[in-house]
Amino acid sequence: MKLFYSAPSFSDIGWLKWGDQETLGIKMLRKEYDHIILLAHGSPDPLWKEPFESLYHQVSQTYGENNVSLAYMELTAPSLEDVVAKLNKDVRNLAVLPLFLAIGRHLRHDVPAQIESLQSDELQIELLPPIGDDVLVKQAMQTVVANHLGKV
Protein backbone atom coordinates (compact mmCIF):
# COMPACT_ATOMS: atom_id res chain seq x y z
CA MET A 1 0.00 0.00 0.00
CA LYS A 2 1.26 3.44 -0.91
CA LEU A 3 0.92 6.33 1.49
CA PHE A 4 1.12 9.62 -0.38
CA TYR A 5 0.57 12.74 1.64
CA SER A 6 -0.56 15.98 0.07
CA ALA A 7 -0.29 18.60 2.79
CA PRO A 8 1.79 21.69 1.94
CA SER A 9 4.28 23.07 4.43
CA PHE A 10 3.81 26.52 5.95
CA SER A 11 6.18 27.92 3.31
CA ASP A 12 4.16 26.43 0.45
CA ILE A 13 1.19 28.77 0.64
CA GLY A 14 -0.13 31.09 -2.05
CA TRP A 15 2.52 32.30 -4.44
CA LEU A 16 5.15 29.79 -3.32
CA LYS A 17 5.49 26.48 -5.12
CA TRP A 18 4.46 23.09 -3.73
CA GLY A 19 7.39 21.08 -2.47
CA ASP A 20 8.12 17.53 -1.42
CA GLN A 21 8.21 16.84 2.31
CA GLU A 22 8.98 14.03 4.69
CA THR A 23 6.63 13.25 7.58
CA LEU A 24 7.14 10.12 9.66
CA GLY A 25 9.57 9.03 6.96
CA ILE A 26 6.82 9.05 4.31
CA LYS A 27 7.28 11.15 1.19
CA MET A 28 4.54 13.74 0.77
CA LEU A 29 3.53 14.60 -2.81
CA ARG A 30 0.72 16.59 -4.35
CA LYS A 31 -1.34 14.19 -6.45
CA GLU A 32 -4.73 13.94 -8.13
CA TYR A 33 -7.24 11.11 -7.64
CA ASP A 34 -10.35 9.75 -9.37
CA HIS A 35 -12.24 9.80 -6.08
CA ILE A 36 -11.65 10.82 -2.46
CA ILE A 37 -13.28 9.20 0.55
CA LEU A 38 -13.61 11.48 3.55
CA LEU A 39 -13.02 9.17 6.52
CA ALA A 40 -14.31 10.10 9.97
CA HIS A 41 -13.84 8.04 13.13
CA GLY A 42 -17.46 7.18 13.92
CA SER A 43 -19.61 7.37 17.04
CA PRO A 44 -22.83 5.79 18.30
CA ASP A 45 -24.15 9.35 18.94
CA PRO A 46 -26.21 10.39 15.87
CA LEU A 47 -25.53 14.10 16.52
CA TRP A 48 -21.78 13.48 16.33
CA LYS A 49 -21.84 12.80 12.59
CA GLU A 50 -23.75 15.95 11.60
CA PRO A 51 -20.65 18.11 10.99
CA PHE A 52 -19.12 15.40 8.79
CA GLU A 53 -22.30 14.97 6.78
CA SER A 54 -22.51 18.74 6.36
CA LEU A 55 -18.92 18.87 5.08
CA TYR A 56 -19.60 15.96 2.73
CA HIS A 57 -22.72 17.62 1.30
CA GLN A 58 -20.88 20.91 0.73
CA VAL A 59 -17.93 19.18 -0.94
CA SER A 60 -20.09 16.86 -3.06
CA GLN A 61 -22.22 19.78 -4.27
CA THR A 62 -19.09 21.71 -5.23
CA TYR A 63 -17.04 18.90 -6.79
CA GLY A 64 -19.69 16.31 -7.66
CA GLU A 65 -21.00 13.22 -5.90
CA ASN A 66 -18.99 11.07 -8.30
CA ASN A 67 -15.76 12.52 -6.90
CA VAL A 68 -16.23 12.23 -3.14
CA SER A 69 -17.80 9.93 -0.55
CA LEU A 70 -18.08 9.87 3.24
CA ALA A 71 -17.23 6.80 5.31
CA TYR A 72 -16.67 6.00 8.97
CA MET A 73 -13.89 3.89 10.43
CA GLU A 74 -16.10 2.31 13.09
CA LEU A 75 -19.34 2.60 15.06
CA THR A 76 -21.24 4.37 12.23
CA ALA A 77 -22.37 3.49 8.72
CA PRO A 78 -21.35 3.52 5.96
CA SER A 79 -18.00 1.85 6.56
CA LEU A 80 -14.97 2.27 4.35
CA GLU A 81 -15.66 -1.21 2.98
CA ASP A 82 -19.29 -0.29 2.17
CA VAL A 83 -18.27 2.86 0.31
CA VAL A 84 -15.52 1.14 -1.71
CA ALA A 85 -17.97 -1.62 -2.71
CA LYS A 86 -20.38 0.96 -4.16
CA LEU A 87 -17.80 2.93 -6.15
CA ASN A 88 -18.14 3.24 -9.89
CA LYS A 89 -15.92 0.71 -11.65
CA ASP A 90 -14.20 3.62 -13.46
CA VAL A 91 -12.54 4.61 -10.17
CA ARG A 92 -9.00 3.23 -10.28
CA ASN A 93 -7.02 5.72 -8.19
CA LEU A 94 -8.68 6.38 -4.84
CA ALA A 95 -7.56 8.48 -1.89
CA VAL A 96 -8.74 8.25 1.71
CA LEU A 97 -8.65 11.61 3.52
CA PRO A 98 -8.92 11.08 7.29
CA LEU A 99 -10.97 13.77 9.00
CA PHE A 100 -8.74 13.35 12.06
CA LEU A 101 -6.62 16.04 13.71
CA ALA A 102 -3.49 13.90 14.07
CA ILE A 103 -1.90 10.55 13.35
CA GLY A 104 -2.56 8.00 16.07
CA ARG A 105 -3.03 4.26 16.36
CA HIS A 106 -5.98 4.20 13.95
CA LEU A 107 -4.02 5.92 11.17
CA ARG A 108 -0.85 3.94 11.83
CA HIS A 109 -2.46 0.49 12.06
CA ASP A 110 -6.24 0.15 11.68
CA VAL A 111 -6.93 2.24 8.58
CA PRO A 112 -3.87 0.97 6.64
CA ALA A 113 -5.05 -2.61 7.36
CA GLN A 114 -8.55 -1.75 6.09
CA ILE A 115 -7.08 -0.19 2.95
CA GLU A 116 -4.76 -3.10 2.29
CA SER A 117 -7.69 -5.52 2.40
CA LEU A 118 -9.61 -3.38 -0.14
CA GLN A 119 -6.85 -2.80 -2.70
CA SER A 120 -6.64 -4.78 -5.91
CA ASP A 121 -4.90 -4.64 -9.26
CA GLU A 122 -7.87 -2.61 -10.51
CA LEU A 123 -8.06 -0.24 -7.53
CA GLN A 124 -5.14 1.58 -5.95
CA ILE A 125 -5.98 3.22 -2.62
CA GLU A 126 -3.73 5.81 -1.03
CA LEU A 127 -3.98 7.09 2.52
CA LEU A 128 -3.59 10.86 2.77
CA PRO A 129 -2.44 12.63 5.92
CA PRO A 130 -5.09 13.56 8.45
CA ILE A 131 -6.83 16.81 7.65
CA GLY A 132 -5.37 18.26 10.86
CA ASP A 133 -1.91 18.15 9.24
CA ASP A 134 -2.99 20.56 6.51
CA VAL A 135 -1.54 24.05 6.89
CA LEU A 136 -4.91 25.68 6.12
CA VAL A 137 -6.63 23.70 8.90
CA LYS A 138 -3.86 24.65 11.34
CA GLN A 139 -4.27 28.30 10.39
CA ALA A 140 -8.05 28.07 10.85
CA MET A 141 -7.56 26.60 14.33
CA GLN A 142 -5.15 29.41 15.20
CA THR A 143 -7.74 31.94 14.02
CA VAL A 144 -10.43 30.33 16.22
CA VAL A 145 -8.12 30.56 19.24
CA ALA A 146 -7.31 34.18 18.42
CA ASN A 147 -11.04 34.96 18.13
CA HIS A 148 -11.68 33.48 21.56
CA LEU A 149 -8.86 35.58 22.96
CA GLY A 150 -10.28 38.69 21.28
CA LYS A 151 -7.10 39.08 19.21
CA VAL A 152 -8.74 39.23 15.77
CNS distance restraints for C-alpha pairs under 8 A (distance, minus, plus):
assign (resid   1 and name CA) (resid 112 and name CA) 7.75 0.50 0.50
assign (resid   1 and name CA) (resid 115 and name CA) 7.68 0.50 0.50
assign (resid   1 and name CA) (resid 116 and name CA) 6.12 0.50 0.50
assign (resid   1 and name CA) (resid 119 and name CA) 7.88 0.50 0.50
assign (resid   1 and name CA) (resid 125 and name CA) 7.28 0.50 0.50
assign (resid   1 and name CA) (resid 126 and name CA) 6.98 0.50 0.50
assign (resid   2 and name CA) (resid 125 and name CA) 7.44 0.50 0.50
assign (resid   2 and name CA) (resid 126 and name CA) 5.53 0.50 0.50
assign (resid   2 and name CA) (resid 127 and name CA) 7.25 0.50 0.50
assign (resid   3 and name CA) (resid  26 and name CA) 7.08 0.50 0.50
assign (resid   3 and name CA) (resid  27 and name CA) 7.98 0.50 0.50
assign (resid   3 and name CA) (resid 126 and name CA) 5.31 0.50 0.50
assign (resid   3 and name CA) (resid 127 and name CA) 5.07 0.50 0.50
assign (resid   3 and name CA) (resid 128 and name CA) 6.52 0.50 0.50
assign (resid   4 and name CA) (resid  26 and name CA) 7.41 0.50 0.50
assign (resid   4 and name CA) (resid  27 and name CA) 6.54 0.50 0.50
assign (resid   4 and name CA) (resid  28 and name CA) 5.48 0.50 0.50
assign (resid   4 and name CA) (resid  29 and name CA) 6.04 0.50 0.50
assign (resid   4 and name CA) (resid  31 and name CA) 7.98 0.50 0.50
assign (resid   4 and name CA) (resid 126 and name CA) 6.20 0.50 0.50
assign (resid   4 and name CA) (resid 127 and name CA) 6.39 0.50 0.50
assign (resid   4 and name CA) (resid 128 and name CA) 5.80 0.50 0.50
assign (resid   4 and name CA) (resid 129 and name CA) 7.84 0.50 0.50
assign (resid   5 and name CA) (resid  26 and name CA) 7.73 0.50 0.50
assign (resid   5 and name CA) (resid  27 and name CA) 6.91 0.50 0.50
assign (resid   5 and name CA) (resid  28 and name CA) 4.19 0.50 0.50
assign (resid   5 and name CA) (resid  29 and name CA) 5.66 0.50 0.50
assign (resid   5 and name CA) (resid  30 and name CA) 7.12 0.50 0.50
assign (resid   5 and name CA) (resid 127 and name CA) 7.30 0.50 0.50
assign (resid   5 and name CA) (resid 128 and name CA) 4.70 0.50 0.50
assign (resid   5 and name CA) (resid 129 and name CA) 5.23 0.50 0.50
assign (resid   6 and name CA) (resid  28 and name CA) 5.61 0.50 0.50
assign (resid   6 and name CA) (resid  29 and name CA) 5.19 0.50 0.50
assign (resid   6 and name CA) (resid  30 and name CA) 4.64 0.50 0.50
assign (resid   6 and name CA) (resid  31 and name CA) 6.80 0.50 0.50
assign (resid   6 and name CA) (resid 128 and name CA) 6.54 0.50 0.50
assign (resid   6 and name CA) (resid 129 and name CA) 7.00 0.50 0.50
assign (resid   7 and name CA) (resid  28 and name CA) 7.14 0.50 0.50
assign (resid   7 and name CA) (resid  29 and name CA) 7.87 0.50 0.50
assign (resid   7 and name CA) (resid  30 and name CA) 7.49 0.50 0.50
assign (resid   7 and name CA) (resid 129 and name CA) 7.08 0.50 0.50
assign (resid   7 and name CA) (resid 133 and name CA) 6.67 0.50 0.50
assign (resid   7 and name CA) (resid 134 and name CA) 5.00 0.50 0.50
assign (resid   7 and name CA) (resid 135 and name CA) 6.93 0.50 0.50
assign (resid   8 and name CA) (resid  12 and name CA) 5.50 0.50 0.50
assign (resid   8 and name CA) (resid  13 and name CA) 7.23 0.50 0.50
assign (resid   8 and name CA) (resid  18 and name CA) 6.42 0.50 0.50
assign (resid   8 and name CA) (resid  19 and name CA) 7.16 0.50 0.50
assign (resid   8 and name CA) (resid 134 and name CA) 6.71 0.50 0.50
assign (resid   8 and name CA) (resid 135 and name CA) 6.42 0.50 0.50
assign (resid   9 and name CA) (resid  13 and name CA) 7.52 0.50 0.50
assign (resid   9 and name CA) (resid  19 and name CA) 7.83 0.50 0.50
assign (resid   9 and name CA) (resid  21 and name CA) 7.66 0.50 0.50
assign (resid   9 and name CA) (resid 134 and name CA) 7.97 0.50 0.50
assign (resid   9 and name CA) (resid 135 and name CA) 6.40 0.50 0.50
assign (resid  10 and name CA) (resid 135 and name CA) 5.98 0.50 0.50
assign (resid  11 and name CA) (resid  16 and name CA) 6.97 0.50 0.50
assign (resid  12 and name CA) (resid  16 and name CA) 5.15 0.50 0.50
assign (resid  12 and name CA) (resid  17 and name CA) 5.72 0.50 0.50
assign (resid  12 and name CA) (resid  18 and name CA) 5.35 0.50 0.50
assign (resid  12 and name CA) (resid  19 and name CA) 6.90 0.50 0.50
assign (resid  13 and name CA) (resid  17 and name CA) 7.55 0.50 0.50
assign (resid  13 and name CA) (resid  18 and name CA) 7.87 0.50 0.50
assign (resid  18 and name CA) (resid  30 and name CA) 7.53 0.50 0.50
assign (resid  19 and name CA) (resid  29 and name CA) 7.55 0.50 0.50
assign (resid  20 and name CA) (resid  27 and name CA) 6.94 0.50 0.50
assign (resid  20 and name CA) (resid  28 and name CA) 5.65 0.50 0.50
assign (resid  20 and name CA) (resid  29 and name CA) 5.62 0.50 0.50
assign (resid  21 and name CA) (resid  27 and name CA) 5.88 0.50 0.50
assign (resid  21 and name CA) (resid  28 and name CA) 5.05 0.50 0.50
assign (resid  21 and name CA) (resid  29 and name CA) 7.29 0.50 0.50
assign (resid  22 and name CA) (resid  26 and name CA) 5.44 0.50 0.50
assign (resid  22 and name CA) (resid  27 and name CA) 4.84 0.50 0.50
assign (resid  22 and name CA) (resid  28 and name CA) 5.93 0.50 0.50
assign (resid  23 and name CA) (resid  27 and name CA) 6.75 0.50 0.50
assign (resid  23 and name CA) (resid  28 and name CA) 7.14 0.50 0.50
assign (resid  33 and name CA) (resid  93 and name CA) 5.42 0.50 0.50
assign (resid  33 and name CA) (resid  94 and name CA) 5.68 0.50 0.50
assign (resid  33 and name CA) (resid  95 and name CA) 6.33 0.50 0.50
assign (resid  34 and name CA) (resid  67 and name CA) 6.56 0.50 0.50
assign (resid  34 and name CA) (resid  91 and name CA) 5.64 0.50 0.50
assign (resid  34 and name CA) (resid  92 and name CA) 6.73 0.50 0.50
assign (resid  34 and name CA) (resid  93 and name CA) 5.36 0.50 0.50
assign (resid  34 and name CA) (resid  94 and name CA) 5.89 0.50 0.50
assign (resid  35 and name CA) (resid  66 and name CA) 7.22 0.50 0.50
assign (resid  35 and name CA) (resid  67 and name CA) 4.53 0.50 0.50
assign (resid  35 and name CA) (resid  68 and name CA) 5.52 0.50 0.50
assign (resid  35 and name CA) (resid  69 and name CA) 7.85 0.50 0.50
assign (resid  35 and name CA) (resid  91 and name CA) 6.61 0.50 0.50
assign (resid  35 and name CA) (resid  93 and name CA) 6.95 0.50 0.50
assign (resid  35 and name CA) (resid  94 and name CA) 5.09 0.50 0.50
assign (resid  35 and name CA) (resid  95 and name CA) 6.41 0.50 0.50
assign (resid  36 and name CA) (resid  67 and name CA) 6.28 0.50 0.50
assign (resid  36 and name CA) (resid  68 and name CA) 4.83 0.50 0.50
assign (resid  36 and name CA) (resid  69 and name CA) 6.50 0.50 0.50
assign (resid  36 and name CA) (resid  94 and name CA) 5.85 0.50 0.50
assign (resid  36 and name CA) (resid  95 and name CA) 4.75 0.50 0.50
assign (resid  36 and name CA) (resid  96 and name CA) 5.70 0.50 0.50
assign (resid  36 and name CA) (resid  97 and name CA) 6.73 0.50 0.50
assign (resid  37 and name CA) (resid  68 and name CA) 5.61 0.50 0.50
assign (resid  37 and name CA) (resid  69 and name CA) 4.71 0.50 0.50
assign (resid  37 and name CA) (resid  70 and name CA) 5.55 0.50 0.50
assign (resid  37 and name CA) (resid  71 and name CA) 6.64 0.50 0.50
assign (resid  37 and name CA) (resid  94 and name CA) 7.62 0.50 0.50
assign (resid  37 and name CA) (resid  95 and name CA) 6.25 0.50 0.50
assign (resid  37 and name CA) (resid  96 and name CA) 4.78 0.50 0.50
assign (resid  37 and name CA) (resid  97 and name CA) 6.00 0.50 0.50
assign (resid  38 and name CA) (resid  56 and name CA) 7.53 0.50 0.50
assign (resid  38 and name CA) (resid  68 and name CA) 7.22 0.50 0.50
assign (resid  38 and name CA) (resid  69 and name CA) 6.06 0.50 0.50
assign (resid  38 and name CA) (resid  70 and name CA) 4.77 0.50 0.50
assign (resid  38 and name CA) (resid  71 and name CA) 6.17 0.50 0.50
assign (resid  38 and name CA) (resid  96 and name CA) 6.12 0.50 0.50
assign (resid  38 and name CA) (resid  97 and name CA) 4.95 0.50 0.50
assign (resid  38 and name CA) (resid  98 and name CA) 6.01 0.50 0.50
assign (resid  38 and name CA) (resid  99 and name CA) 6.48 0.50 0.50
assign (resid  39 and name CA) (resid  70 and name CA) 6.07 0.50 0.50
assign (resid  39 and name CA) (resid  71 and name CA) 4.98 0.50 0.50
assign (resid  39 and name CA) (resid  72 and name CA) 5.41 0.50 0.50
assign (resid  39 and name CA) (resid  73 and name CA) 6.63 0.50 0.50
assign (resid  39 and name CA) (resid  80 and name CA) 7.49 0.50 0.50
assign (resid  39 and name CA) (resid  96 and name CA) 6.51 0.50 0.50
assign (resid  39 and name CA) (resid  97 and name CA) 5.84 0.50 0.50
assign (resid  39 and name CA) (resid  98 and name CA) 4.59 0.50 0.50
assign (resid  39 and name CA) (resid  99 and name CA) 5.61 0.50 0.50
assign (resid  40 and name CA) (resid  52 and name CA) 7.25 0.50 0.50
assign (resid  40 and name CA) (resid  70 and name CA) 7.73 0.50 0.50
assign (resid  40 and name CA) (resid  71 and name CA) 6.42 0.50 0.50
assign (resid  40 and name CA) (resid  72 and name CA) 4.83 0.50 0.50
assign (resid  40 and name CA) (resid  73 and name CA) 6.24 0.50 0.50
assign (resid  40 and name CA) (resid  98 and name CA) 6.10 0.50 0.50
assign (resid  40 and name CA) (resid  99 and name CA) 5.05 0.50 0.50
assign (resid  40 and name CA) (resid 100 and name CA) 6.78 0.50 0.50
assign (resid  41 and name CA) (resid  72 and name CA) 5.42 0.50 0.50
assign (resid  41 and name CA) (resid  73 and name CA) 4.95 0.50 0.50
assign (resid  41 and name CA) (resid  74 and name CA) 6.16 0.50 0.50
assign (resid  41 and name CA) (resid  75 and name CA) 7.97 0.50 0.50
assign (resid  41 and name CA) (resid  99 and name CA) 7.62 0.50 0.50
assign (resid  41 and name CA) (resid 100 and name CA) 7.44 0.50 0.50
assign (resid  42 and name CA) (resid  49 and name CA) 7.25 0.50 0.50
assign (resid  42 and name CA) (resid  72 and name CA) 5.15 0.50 0.50
assign (resid  42 and name CA) (resid  73 and name CA) 5.98 0.50 0.50
assign (resid  42 and name CA) (resid  74 and name CA) 5.13 0.50 0.50
assign (resid  42 and name CA) (resid  75 and name CA) 5.08 0.50 0.50
assign (resid  42 and name CA) (resid  76 and name CA) 5.01 0.50 0.50
assign (resid  43 and name CA) (resid  48 and name CA) 6.52 0.50 0.50
assign (resid  43 and name CA) (resid  49 and name CA) 7.36 0.50 0.50
assign (resid  43 and name CA) (resid  74 and name CA) 7.32 0.50 0.50
assign (resid  43 and name CA) (resid  75 and name CA) 5.17 0.50 0.50
assign (resid  43 and name CA) (resid  76 and name CA) 5.90 0.50 0.50
assign (resid  44 and name CA) (resid  75 and name CA) 5.73 0.50 0.50
assign (resid  44 and name CA) (resid  76 and name CA) 6.43 0.50 0.50
assign (resid  45 and name CA) (resid  49 and name CA) 7.58 0.50 0.50
assign (resid  46 and name CA) (resid  50 and name CA) 7.43 0.50 0.50
assign (resid  49 and name CA) (resid  53 and name CA) 6.22 0.50 0.50
assign (resid  50 and name CA) (resid  54 and name CA) 6.07 0.50 0.50
assign (resid  51 and name CA) (resid  55 and name CA) 6.20 0.50 0.50
assign (resid  52 and name CA) (resid  56 and name CA) 6.10 0.50 0.50
assign (resid  52 and name CA) (resid  70 and name CA) 7.90 0.50 0.50
assign (resid  53 and name CA) (resid  57 and name CA) 6.10 0.50 0.50
assign (resid  53 and name CA) (resid  70 and name CA) 7.51 0.50 0.50
assign (resid  54 and name CA) (resid  58 and name CA) 6.25 0.50 0.50
assign (resid  55 and name CA) (resid  59 and name CA) 6.12 0.50 0.50
assign (resid  56 and name CA) (resid  60 and name CA) 5.88 0.50 0.50
assign (resid  56 and name CA) (resid  68 and name CA) 7.73 0.50 0.50
assign (resid  56 and name CA) (resid  69 and name CA) 7.09 0.50 0.50
assign (resid  56 and name CA) (resid  70 and name CA) 6.30 0.50 0.50
assign (resid  57 and name CA) (resid  61 and name CA) 5.99 0.50 0.50
assign (resid  58 and name CA) (resid  62 and name CA) 6.27 0.50 0.50
assign (resid  59 and name CA) (resid  63 and name CA) 5.91 0.50 0.50
assign (resid  59 and name CA) (resid  64 and name CA) 7.51 0.50 0.50
assign (resid  59 and name CA) (resid  68 and name CA) 7.48 0.50 0.50
assign (resid  60 and name CA) (resid  64 and name CA) 4.65 0.50 0.50
assign (resid  60 and name CA) (resid  65 and name CA) 4.71 0.50 0.50
assign (resid  60 and name CA) (resid  66 and name CA) 7.89 0.50 0.50
assign (resid  60 and name CA) (resid  67 and name CA) 7.24 0.50 0.50
assign (resid  60 and name CA) (resid  68 and name CA) 6.03 0.50 0.50
assign (resid  60 and name CA) (resid  69 and name CA) 7.72 0.50 0.50
assign (resid  61 and name CA) (resid  65 and name CA) 6.87 0.50 0.50
assign (resid  63 and name CA) (resid  67 and name CA) 6.50 0.50 0.50
assign (resid  63 and name CA) (resid  68 and name CA) 7.64 0.50 0.50
assign (resid  64 and name CA) (resid  68 and name CA) 7.01 0.50 0.50
assign (resid  65 and name CA) (resid  69 and name CA) 7.05 0.50 0.50
assign (resid  69 and name CA) (resid  83 and name CA) 7.14 0.50 0.50
assign (resid  70 and name CA) (resid  78 and name CA) 7.64 0.50 0.50
assign (resid  70 and name CA) (resid  83 and name CA) 7.60 0.50 0.50
assign (resid  71 and name CA) (resid  77 and name CA) 7.00 0.50 0.50
assign (resid  71 and name CA) (resid  78 and name CA) 5.30 0.50 0.50
assign (resid  71 and name CA) (resid  79 and name CA) 5.16 0.50 0.50
assign (resid  71 and name CA) (resid  80 and name CA) 5.15 0.50 0.50
assign (resid  71 and name CA) (resid  83 and name CA) 6.45 0.50 0.50
assign (resid  72 and name CA) (resid  76 and name CA) 5.85 0.50 0.50
assign (resid  72 and name CA) (resid  77 and name CA) 6.24 0.50 0.50
assign (resid  72 and name CA) (resid  78 and name CA) 6.09 0.50 0.50
assign (resid  72 and name CA) (resid  79 and name CA) 4.99 0.50 0.50
assign (resid  72 and name CA) (resid  80 and name CA) 6.18 0.50 0.50
assign (resid  73 and name CA) (resid  79 and name CA) 6.00 0.50 0.50
assign (resid  73 and name CA) (resid  80 and name CA) 6.38 0.50 0.50
assign (resid  73 and name CA) (resid 111 and name CA) 7.39 0.50 0.50
assign (resid  74 and name CA) (resid  79 and name CA) 6.82 0.50 0.50
assign (resid  78 and name CA) (resid  82 and name CA) 5.75 0.50 0.50
assign (resid  78 and name CA) (resid  83 and name CA) 6.47 0.50 0.50
assign (resid  79 and name CA) (resid  83 and name CA) 6.34 0.50 0.50
assign (resid  80 and name CA) (resid  84 and name CA) 6.19 0.50 0.50
assign (resid  80 and name CA) (resid 114 and name CA) 7.77 0.50 0.50
assign (resid  81 and name CA) (resid  85 and name CA) 6.15 0.50 0.50
assign (resid  81 and name CA) (resid 114 and name CA) 7.78 0.50 0.50
assign (resid  81 and name CA) (resid 118 and name CA) 7.15 0.50 0.50
assign (resid  82 and name CA) (resid  86 and name CA) 6.54 0.50 0.50
assign (resid  83 and name CA) (resid  87 and name CA) 6.47 0.50 0.50
assign (resid  84 and name CA) (resid 118 and name CA) 7.61 0.50 0.50
assign (resid  87 and name CA) (resid  91 and name CA) 6.83 0.50 0.50
assign (resid  91 and name CA) (resid 123 and name CA) 7.11 0.50 0.50
assign (resid  92 and name CA) (resid 122 and name CA) 5.95 0.50 0.50
assign (resid  92 and name CA) (resid 123 and name CA) 4.52 0.50 0.50
assign (resid  92 and name CA) (resid 124 and name CA) 6.03 0.50 0.50
assign (resid  93 and name CA) (resid 123 and name CA) 6.09 0.50 0.50
assign (resid  93 and name CA) (resid 124 and name CA) 5.07 0.50 0.50
assign (resid  93 and name CA) (resid 125 and name CA) 6.20 0.50 0.50
assign (resid  93 and name CA) (resid 126 and name CA) 7.88 0.50 0.50
assign (resid  94 and name CA) (resid 123 and name CA) 7.17 0.50 0.50
assign (resid  94 and name CA) (resid 124 and name CA) 6.06 0.50 0.50
assign (resid  94 and name CA) (resid 125 and name CA) 4.71 0.50 0.50
assign (resid  94 and name CA) (resid 126 and name CA) 6.27 0.50 0.50
assign (resid  95 and name CA) (resid 125 and name CA) 5.54 0.50 0.50
assign (resid  95 and name CA) (resid 126 and name CA) 4.75 0.50 0.50
assign (resid  95 and name CA) (resid 127 and name CA) 5.85 0.50 0.50
assign (resid  95 and name CA) (resid 128 and name CA) 6.57 0.50 0.50
assign (resid  96 and name CA) (resid 125 and name CA) 7.19 0.50 0.50
assign (resid  96 and name CA) (resid 126 and name CA) 6.21 0.50 0.50
assign (resid  96 and name CA) (resid 127 and name CA) 4.97 0.50 0.50
assign (resid  96 and name CA) (resid 128 and name CA) 5.87 0.50 0.50
assign (resid  97 and name CA) (resid 127 and name CA) 6.58 0.50 0.50
assign (resid  97 and name CA) (resid 128 and name CA) 5.17 0.50 0.50
assign (resid  97 and name CA) (resid 129 and name CA) 6.75 0.50 0.50
assign (resid  97 and name CA) (resid 130 and name CA) 6.39 0.50 0.50
assign (resid  97 and name CA) (resid 131 and name CA) 6.89 0.50 0.50
assign (resid  98 and name CA) (resid 127 and name CA) 7.94 0.50 0.50
assign (resid  98 and name CA) (resid 128 and name CA) 6.99 0.50 0.50
assign (resid  98 and name CA) (resid 129 and name CA) 6.81 0.50 0.50
assign (resid  98 and name CA) (resid 130 and name CA) 4.71 0.50 0.50
assign (resid  98 and name CA) (resid 131 and name CA) 6.12 0.50 0.50
assign (resid  99 and name CA) (resid 130 and name CA) 5.91 0.50 0.50
assign (resid  99 and name CA) (resid 131 and name CA) 5.31 0.50 0.50
assign (resid  99 and name CA) (resid 132 and name CA) 7.42 0.50 0.50
assign (resid 100 and name CA) (resid 130 and name CA) 5.14 0.50 0.50
assign (resid 100 and name CA) (resid 131 and name CA) 5.92 0.50 0.50
assign (resid 100 and name CA) (resid 132 and name CA) 6.07 0.50 0.50
assign (resid 101 and name CA) (resid 130 and name CA) 6.01 0.50 0.50
assign (resid 101 and name CA) (resid 131 and name CA) 6.11 0.50 0.50
assign (resid 101 and name CA) (resid 132 and name CA) 3.82 0.50 0.50
assign (resid 101 and name CA) (resid 133 and name CA) 6.82 0.50 0.50
assign (resid 102 and name CA) (resid 130 and name CA) 5.86 0.50 0.50
assign (resid 102 and name CA) (resid 131 and name CA) 7.80 0.50 0.50
assign (resid 102 and name CA) (resid 132 and name CA) 5.73 0.50 0.50
assign (resid 102 and name CA) (resid 133 and name CA) 6.62 0.50 0.50
assign (resid 103 and name CA) (resid 107 and name CA) 5.54 0.50 0.50
assign (resid 103 and name CA) (resid 108 and name CA) 6.85 0.50 0.50
assign (resid 103 and name CA) (resid 129 and name CA) 7.73 0.50 0.50
assign (resid 103 and name CA) (resid 130 and name CA) 6.58 0.50 0.50
assign (resid 104 and name CA) (resid 108 and name CA) 6.11 0.50 0.50
assign (resid 105 and name CA) (resid 109 and name CA) 5.74 0.50 0.50
assign (resid 105 and name CA) (resid 110 and name CA) 7.01 0.50 0.50
assign (resid 106 and name CA) (resid 110 and name CA) 4.65 0.50 0.50
assign (resid 106 and name CA) (resid 111 and name CA) 5.79 0.50 0.50
assign (resid 107 and name CA) (resid 111 and name CA) 5.35 0.50 0.50
assign (resid 107 and name CA) (resid 112 and name CA) 6.71 0.50 0.50
assign (resid 108 and name CA) (resid 112 and name CA) 6.70 0.50 0.50
assign (resid 109 and name CA) (resid 113 and name CA) 6.20 0.50 0.50
assign (resid 110 and name CA) (resid 114 and name CA) 6.34 0.50 0.50
assign (resid 111 and name CA) (resid 115 and name CA) 6.13 0.50 0.50
assign (resid 112 and name CA) (resid 116 and name CA) 6.02 0.50 0.50
assign (resid 112 and name CA) (resid 127 and name CA) 7.38 0.50 0.50
assign (resid 113 and name CA) (resid 117 and name CA) 6.33 0.50 0.50
assign (resid 114 and name CA) (resid 118 and name CA) 6.52 0.50 0.50
assign (resid 115 and name CA) (resid 119 and name CA) 6.23 0.50 0.50
assign (resid 115 and name CA) (resid 125 and name CA) 6.63 0.50 0.50
assign (resid 115 and name CA) (resid 126 and name CA) 7.94 0.50 0.50
assign (resid 115 and name CA) (resid 127 and name CA) 7.93 0.50 0.50
assign (resid 118 and name CA) (resid 125 and name CA) 7.93 0.50 0.50
assign (resid 119 and name CA) (resid 123 and name CA) 5.59 0.50 0.50
assign (resid 119 and name CA) (resid 124 and name CA) 5.71 0.50 0.50
assign (resid 119 and name CA) (resid 125 and name CA) 6.08 0.50 0.50
assign (resid 120 and name CA) (resid 124 and name CA) 6.54 0.50 0.50
assign (resid 129 and name CA) (resid 133 and name CA) 6.46 0.50 0.50
assign (resid 129 and name CA) (resid 134 and name CA) 7.97 0.50 0.50
assign (resid 130 and name CA) (resid 134 and name CA) 7.56 0.50 0.50
assign (resid 131 and name CA) (resid 137 and name CA) 7.00 0.50 0.50
assign (resid 132 and name CA) (resid 137 and name CA) 5.92 0.50 0.50
assign (resid 132 and name CA) (resid 138 and name CA) 6.58 0.50 0.50
assign (resid 133 and name CA) (resid 137 and name CA) 7.30 0.50 0.50
assign (resid 133 and name CA) (resid 138 and name CA) 7.10 0.50 0.50
assign (resid 134 and name CA) (resid 138 and name CA) 6.38 0.50 0.50
assign (resid 135 and name CA) (resid 139 and name CA) 6.14 0.50 0.50
assign (resid 136 and name CA) (resid 140 and name CA) 6.15 0.50 0.50
assign (resid 137 and name CA) (resid 141 and name CA) 6.23 0.50 0.50
assign (resid 138 and name CA) (resid 142 and name CA) 6.27 0.50 0.50
assign (resid 139 and name CA) (resid 143 and name CA) 6.21 0.50 0.50
assign (resid 140 and name CA) (resid 144 and name CA) 6.30 0.50 0.50
assign (resid 141 and name CA) (resid 145 and name CA) 6.33 0.50 0.50
assign (resid 142 and name CA) (resid 146 and name CA) 6.15 0.50 0.50
assign (resid 143 and name CA) (resid 147 and name CA) 6.07 0.50 0.50
assign (resid 143 and name CA) (resid 152 and name CA) 7.57 0.50 0.50
assign (resid 144 and name CA) (resid 148 and name CA) 6.33 0.50 0.50
assign (resid 145 and name CA) (resid 149 and name CA) 6.29 0.50 0.50
assign (resid 146 and name CA) (resid 150 and name CA) 6.10 0.50 0.50
assign (resid 146 and name CA) (resid 151 and name CA) 4.97 0.50 0.50
assign (resid 146 and name CA) (resid 152 and name CA) 5.88 0.50 0.50
assign (resid 147 and name CA) (resid 151 and name CA) 5.80 0.50 0.50
assign (resid 147 and name CA) (resid 152 and name CA) 5.40 0.50 0.50
